[in-house]
Amino acid sequence: MSKIPVTVITGFLGSGKTTLIRHLLGHAKGKRIALIINEFGDLGVDKEVLAACGEETCREEDMIELSNGCICCTVAEDFIPTMETLLGRAERPDHIIIETSGLALPQPLIRAFNWPEIKAQVTVDAVVTVVDAAALSEGRFAADEAAVARQRAADEMLDHTTPLGELLKDQLVAADLVIVNKTDLVGEAALADVEQRLRAEMRPGTGMIRASNGHVDLAALLGLGLAAEDHLDGRDSAHELEHGGEGHEHDDFDSFSLRLPQVQSRDELLGVIEQTIRAHDVLRLKGWAALPGSDARLAIQAVGPRVDAWFDRPWKPDEVRETALVVIGESPLDHAAISQSLMRASRIAA
């Protein structure tokens, strides 16, 4: 099964990301597109976006809004489970568009596509950064820098001290394609100066195209096939460069599965899982459990030390009733120690 391409669109609030997406959806030509939107302060964006396309292109259930903070700061808690849910649907999308928060660093999100749960199913078609040519030509990073400041203050996870110029450089160096938007508001000489300054911050080989009102030929935006998650060199943020490459610690992930003999009880199992996660820095754990006397399967999802469990369905008549777990974390995981710890929730029938 071929991987589903994902386009990551980033850029400051007001640069024209939503307008670009509306144009994209309105010219999708029957391609079914799923949207993951993580912008703040853009109230009603869902209605606007959905109004731009037909039911066959993007249905309401194909648009997911993440509002728990910057998607790049909540990869394990929000992004990975969201992608799993989207990929688990019977009707899979042809293409996925992710609109990040305007103040996001794209680098952590790109690396997340190497997580074992999604790497085999999706690939980063391209990272697209949208910039406001008019604002840049006037020495500003956004049309309304006060609105950007309010956006930053609204998200406690964001760094409130990093200068906007540094954030823009991080978005540019992560990009595979830079869209210089609002070019109709800038004279040719000023536009050429903006583009020259932008190219000085971009990686060699990064594409640049001009746009007005977010109108971009889809052939230039989708289907680039760049697999950005496999080409991380040179995309380091300023923070990573300052700390000698720190940030790449999440590039490589390890995972393994194990089956447990009969568990004592729900509470004991979940308690052991939480203790194991805390002791061994496990990022995620998922699976299901067979509980004594229960005819339903207990589904388990753990992100960090938070463990959720619910009965998702009855056991099938021909199904082996067992407890099966998948453990995910930074490479290398201590398989033996983690397995031994989790086995404390089991008992062997006499």
C-alpha positions as CSV (number, residue, x, y, z in Angstrom):
1,M,0.0,0.0,0.0
2,S,1.5,3.3,-1.1
3,K,2.1,6.0,1.5
4,I,-0.3,8.9,1.8
5,P,1.4,12.2,1.0
6,V,1.3,15.0,3.6
7,T,1.9,18.7,3.0
8,V,2.9,20.7,6.0
9,I,2.0,24.4,5.7
10,T,3.5,26.9,8.1
11,G,3.9,30.7,8.3
12,F,3.0,33.5,10.6
13,L,-0.6,34.4,11.4
14,G,-1.9,36.6,8.5
15,S,0.6,35.3,5.9
16,G,-2.2,33.7,4.0
17,K,-2.1,30.0,4.9
18,T,-5.8,29.7,5.3
19,T,-6.5,31.5,2.0
20,L,-4.0,29.2,0.3
21,I,-5.8,26.1,1.7
22,R,-9.2,27.4,0.6
23,H,-7.8,27.9,-2.9
24,L,-6.3,24.4,-2.8
25,L,-9.5,22.8,-1.8
26,G,-11.5,24.7,-4.4
27,H,-9.2,23.3,-7.1
28,A,-8.7,19.7,-5.8
29,K,-10.4,18.2,-8.9
30,G,-12.0,15.3,-6.9
31,K,-8.9,14.5,-4.8
32,R,-10.0,13.7,-1.3
33,I,-8.1,15.9,1.2
34,A,-8.0,15.6,4.9
35,L,-7.1,18.7,7.0
36,I,-5.4,19.0,10.4
37,I,-5.5,22.6,11.5
38,N,-3.6,23.9,14.4
39,E,-3.9,27.7,14.1
40,F,-4.8,29.9,17.0
41,G,-6.9,33.1,16.9
42,D,-8.4,32.1,13.5
43,L,-12.0,31.7,14.7
44,G,-14.4,30.2,12.2
45,V,-11.6,28.8,10.0
46,D,-13.4,25.5,9.7
47,K,-16.5,27.0,8.2
48,E,-14.5,29.1,5.8
49,V,-12.4,26.2,4.7
50,L,-15.2,23.8,4.2
51,A,-17.3,26.3,2.3
52,A,-14.5,26.3,-0.3
53,C,-14.9,22.7,-1.4
54,G,-17.6,20.2,-2.3
55,E,-18.7,17.3,-0.1
56,E,-16.7,14.8,-2.2
57,T,-13.5,16.7,-1.7
58,C,-13.4,17.4,2.1
59,R,-16.2,16.3,4.3
60,E,-16.7,17.6,7.8
61,E,-15.2,14.5,9.4
62,D,-12.0,15.0,7.3
63,M,-11.1,18.2,9.1
64,I,-9.6,18.0,12.5
65,E,-8.8,21.0,14.7
66,L,-6.1,20.6,17.3
67,S,-6.4,23.3,20.0
68,N,-4.4,21.9,22.9
69,G,-1.3,23.9,22.0
70,C,1.2,24.1,19.3
71,I,1.2,20.8,17.3
72,C,5.0,20.7,17.2
73,C,5.1,20.8,21.1
74,T,2.4,18.1,21.6
75,V,3.5,15.5,19.0
76,A,3.1,12.4,21.3
77,E,-0.1,13.7,23.0
78,D,-2.1,15.0,20.1
79,F,-0.5,14.6,16.7
80,I,0.3,10.9,16.7
81,P,-3.1,9.7,18.0
82,T,-4.8,12.1,15.5
83,M,-2.9,10.6,12.6
84,E,-3.7,7.1,13.9
85,T,-7.4,7.9,14.0
86,L,-7.3,9.4,10.5
87,L,-5.4,6.5,9.0
88,G,-7.6,4.0,10.7
89,R,-10.7,5.1,8.8
90,A,-12.2,2.9,6.2
91,E,-12.0,5.6,3.6
92,R,-8.5,6.9,3.6
93,P,-7.7,10.4,2.2
94,D,-5.7,10.9,-1.0
95,H,-3.7,13.7,0.6
96,I,-3.3,15.2,4.1
97,I,-2.8,18.9,4.7
98,I,-1.4,20.1,8.0
99,E,-1.7,23.8,8.8
100,T,0.6,24.4,11.8
101,S,0.4,27.2,14.3
102,G,2.0,30.3,12.9
103,L,4.6,30.3,15.6
104,A,5.5,26.6,15.3
105,L,8.9,25.2,14.6
106,P,8.2,22.7,11.8
107,Q,11.3,20.6,12.7
108,P,9.8,18.4,15.5
109,L,6.7,17.8,13.4
110,I,8.8,16.6,10.4
111,R,10.7,14.2,12.7
112,A,7.4,12.8,14.1
113,F,6.8,11.1,10.7
114,N,9.6,8.7,11.6
115,W,7.5,7.4,14.6
116,P,6.9,3.7,14.1
117,E,3.1,4.0,14.2
118,I,2.8,6.2,11.1
119,K,6.1,5.9,9.1
120,A,4.9,3.0,7.0
121,Q,1.7,4.8,6.0
122,V,2.5,8.5,5.4
123,T,5.3,10.6,4.1
124,V,6.0,14.3,4.1
125,D,5.4,15.4,0.5
126,A,6.8,18.8,1.2
127,V,7.1,21.5,3.9
128,V,5.6,24.8,2.6
129,T,6.3,28.1,4.3
130,V,4.1,31.1,3.4
131,V,5.5,34.6,3.9
132,D,3.8,38.0,3.7
133,A,5.7,39.9,1.0
134,A,4.0,43.2,1.8
135,A,4.9,43.1,5.5
136,L,8.5,42.0,4.9
137,S,9.0,44.8,2.4
138,E,8.0,47.3,5.2
139,G,10.3,45.8,7.7
140,R,7.7,43.7,9.6
141,F,7.3,39.9,9.8
142,A,3.5,39.9,9.8
143,A,0.8,42.4,8.7
144,D,-0.4,42.6,12.4
145,E,2.6,41.9,14.7
146,A,0.4,42.7,17.7
147,A,-1.9,39.8,16.7
148,V,1.1,37.5,16.5
149,A,2.2,38.6,20.0
150,R,-1.3,37.9,21.3
151,Q,-1.2,34.5,19.7
152,R,2.1,33.7,21.3
153,A,0.9,34.8,24.7
154,A,-2.2,32.6,24.4
155,D,-0.1,29.4,24.1
156,E,1.8,28.6,27.3
157,M,4.0,26.0,25.5
158,L,5.5,28.5,23.1
159,D,8.8,30.3,23.7
160,H,7.7,33.9,24.4
161,T,11.2,35.4,24.1
162,T,12.5,34.1,20.8
163,P,12.6,37.1,18.3
164,L,10.2,36.8,15.3
165,G,13.1,37.1,13.0
166,E,14.6,33.9,14.4
167,L,11.3,32.1,14.2
168,L,11.0,33.1,10.5
169,K,14.5,31.8,9.8
170,D,13.6,28.5,11.4
171,Q,10.5,28.2,9.2
172,L,12.5,29.1,6.1
173,V,15.3,26.6,6.7
174,A,12.7,23.8,7.3
175,A,10.9,24.6,4.1
176,D,11.0,22.7,0.8
177,L,9.0,25.4,-0.9
178,V,8.5,29.1,0.1
179,I,5.4,30.9,-1.2
180,V,5.9,34.6,-1.3
181,N,2.3,35.7,-0.9
182,K,0.6,39.1,-1.3
183,T,2.9,40.0,-4.2
184,D,0.2,42.2,-5.7
185,L,0.8,44.7,-2.8
186,V,4.5,45.1,-3.5
187,G,6.4,46.8,-6.3
188,E,8.9,44.8,-8.4
189,A,12.0,46.3,-6.9
190,A,10.8,45.8,-3.3
191,L,9.7,42.3,-4.1
192,A,13.1,41.4,-5.6
193,D,14.8,42.7,-2.4
194,V,12.4,40.6,-0.2
195,E,13.2,37.5,-2.2
196,Q,16.9,38.1,-2.0
197,R,16.8,38.4,1.7
198,L,14.6,35.2,2.0
199,R,17.0,33.2,-0.2
200,A,19.9,34.1,2.1
201,E,18.1,32.1,4.9
202,M,16.8,29.2,2.8
203,R,18.6,25.9,2.2
204,P,20.1,25.4,-1.2
205,G,17.6,23.9,-3.6
206,T,14.5,25.2,-1.8
207,G,11.9,26.3,-4.3
208,M,10.3,29.8,-4.2
209,I,7.1,30.9,-6.0
210,R,5.1,34.1,-6.0
211,A,1.4,34.2,-5.1
212,S,-1.4,36.7,-4.9
213,N,-4.4,35.9,-2.6
214,G,-2.9,32.4,-2.1
215,H,-3.5,31.4,-5.7
216,V,-0.9,28.7,-6.5
217,D,-1.1,26.1,-9.2
218,L,-1.7,22.7,-7.4
219,A,0.9,21.1,-9.6
220,A,3.5,23.3,-7.9
221,L,2.2,22.6,-4.4
222,L,1.1,18.9,-4.3
223,G,2.8,15.7,-5.4
224,L,6.4,16.9,-4.9
225,G,7.3,13.5,-3.3
226,L,10.2,14.9,-1.3
227,A,9.9,12.6,1.7
228,A,11.2,15.3,4.0
229,E,11.2,13.0,7.0
230,D,14.1,11.1,5.4
231,H,16.1,14.3,4.6
232,L,16.5,16.1,7.9
233,D,20.1,17.4,7.4
234,G,20.3,21.2,7.2
235,R,16.8,21.8,8.7
236,D,18.1,22.4,12.2
237,S,16.4,25.3,14.1
238,A,18.5,28.1,15.6
239,H,18.0,26.4,19.1
240,E,19.4,23.1,17.8
241,L,22.4,24.8,16.2
242,E,23.1,26.7,19.4
243,H,23.0,23.5,21.4
244,G,25.2,21.4,19.1
245,G,22.4,19.6,17.3
246,E,20.3,19.0,20.3
247,G,16.8,18.2,19.1
248,H,17.8,15.2,16.9
249,E,17.4,13.0,19.9
250,H,13.9,12.2,18.6
251,D,15.0,11.2,15.1
252,D,15.3,7.5,15.9
253,F,12.6,5.5,17.7
254,D,12.4,2.0,18.9
255,S,9.4,-0.2,19.5
256,F,8.6,-3.7,20.5
257,S,5.5,-5.8,21.4
258,L,4.9,-8.3,24.1
259,R,2.2,-10.6,25.3
260,L,1.4,-11.1,29.0
261,P,-0.1,-14.1,30.7
262,Q,-3.4,-13.5,32.5
263,V,-3.3,-10.2,34.4
264,Q,-4.6,-9.9,38.0
265,S,-6.9,-6.9,37.5
266,R,-7.5,-3.7,35.6
267,D,-6.2,-1.5,38.3
268,E,-3.1,-3.5,38.9
269,L,-2.3,-3.6,35.2
270,L,-2.7,0.1,34.7
271,G,-0.7,0.8,37.8
272,V,2.2,-1.3,36.6
273,I,2.0,0.3,33.1
274,E,2.2,3.8,34.7
275,Q,5.2,2.8,36.9
276,T,7.0,1.2,34.0
277,I,6.5,4.3,31.8
278,R,7.9,6.6,34.5
279,A,10.9,4.3,35.2
280,H,12.0,3.8,31.6
281,D,11.0,7.0,29.8
282,V,8.6,5.2,27.5
283,L,6.9,7.7,25.2
284,R,3.9,5.7,24.2
285,L,2.2,2.4,25.0
286,K,-0.9,0.9,23.5
287,G,-2.7,-2.4,23.1
288,W,-5.4,-4.4,24.8
289,A,-5.9,-6.6,27.8
290,A,-7.9,-9.7,28.7
291,L,-9.3,-9.3,32.2
292,P,-10.5,-12.2,34.4
293,G,-14.3,-12.7,34.1
294,S,-14.7,-10.0,31.4
295,D,-16.2,-10.8,28.0
296,A,-15.0,-7.4,26.6
297,R,-11.5,-6.4,25.5
298,L,-9.9,-3.6,27.5
299,A,-8.2,-1.1,25.1
300,I,-5.2,0.7,26.5
301,Q,-3.6,4.0,25.3
302,A,-0.8,5.7,27.3
303,V,1.0,8.9,26.4
304,G,3.8,9.7,28.9
305,P,2.5,8.8,32.4
306,R,-1.1,9.4,31.4
307,V,-2.9,6.0,30.9
308,D,-6.4,5.7,29.5
309,A,-8.3,2.4,29.3
310,W,-11.8,1.5,28.1
311,F,-13.7,-1.6,27.0
312,D,-13.8,-1.1,23.2
313,R,-15.7,-4.3,22.1
314,P,-16.6,-7.9,23.0
315,W,-14.1,-10.6,22.4
316,K,-14.8,-12.5,19.2
317,P,-15.8,-16.2,19.5
318,D,-12.6,-17.4,17.7
319,E,-10.3,-14.8,19.2
320,V,-7.5,-15.6,21.6
321,R,-8.1,-13.7,24.8
322,E,-4.7,-12.3,25.7
323,T,-3.0,-9.1,26.8
324,A,-0.9,-7.6,24.0
325,L,1.1,-4.4,24.3
326,V,3.2,-2.2,22.0
327,V,5.9,-0.1,23.6
328,I,7.4,3.0,21.8
329,G,10.3,5.2,22.9
330,E,13.6,6.7,21.9
331,S,16.2,4.3,20.7
332,P,17.5,2.2,22.3
333,L,14.8,0.9,24.6
334,D,15.8,-1.6,27.2
335,H,13.4,-4.4,26.0
336,A,14.3,-6.8,28.8
337,A,13.9,-4.4,31.7
338,I,10.7,-3.0,30.4
339,S,9.2,-6.5,29.7
340,Q,10.2,-7.7,33.1
341,S,8.6,-4.6,34.7
342,L,5.3,-5.1,32.8
343,M,5.2,-8.8,33.6
344,R,4.6,-7.9,37.2
345,A,0.9,-7.4,36.2
346,S,0.7,-11.1,35.3
347,R,0.2,-14.3,37.1
348,I,0.6,-17.8,35.8
349,A,-2.5,-19.9,36.4
350,A,-1.8,-22.7,38.9
